């Protein structure tokens, strides 16, 4: 394996010291963050540059727990297993543990999958923006808060953004009517605060009360009764239809004898 060809790639596509997670920036990424481990001593380095057949890297300081002192490394002293890191490509990232993970074919295949995924997400965003999104049932809002609270590992209240994402998925950020969608959910949350199902201190985070569980249970019971009644009515209607058909067929047979 030609390690120098990989070092040239790292030099051309090296990541900055600060990597932005902002989508507008991340969608443009095609770069590597590379760590180097000395085969004999286990010393850790952060790749900075490759010039004149020399690796420039920052050495890990155990005392300060940071990569700091710049050193020069000889490529001949390292193997394919000495290199690891993260490949950032168009708002995606893939970890690699050696150079065999980032061969030309593997990187090309990964890029194809990322591009297809980004294309699919772009279509989803477009379709989502073309549709109207409203809360179908008021209890969906209360259930969203309760579900998020029960799933959390802490007793902290649930942020409004998390509630919106639970109800409308993360695509609500890109919808043209997101402000209207936010207002609708805010009104429902305010109503649940007023009737004691939720508590809030700043109108941006919400926490369910014990009353919320009872409200959801009562709502579930009422829905079940409603569907049971609908099922019974449908059964009675079906029975009446079949009875009518049977009577009609019997009358038809009688007339033709």
Buried (B, 14 or more C-beta within 10 A) or exposed (E): EEBEEBBEBBBEBBBEEEBEEEEEEBEEBEBBBBBBBBEEEEBBBBBBEBEEEEBBBBBBEEEEEEBEEEEEBEBEEBEBEBBBBBBBBBBBBBEBEEBEBBEEEBBEEBBEEBEEEBEEEEEEBEEBBEEEBEBEEEBEBBBBBBBBBEEEEEEEBBEBBBBBBBBBEEBBEEBEBBEEBBEBBBEBBEBBBEEEBBBBEEEEBBBBBEBBBEBBEEBEEEEEEEEEEEEEEEEEEEEEEEEEEEEEEEEEEEEEE
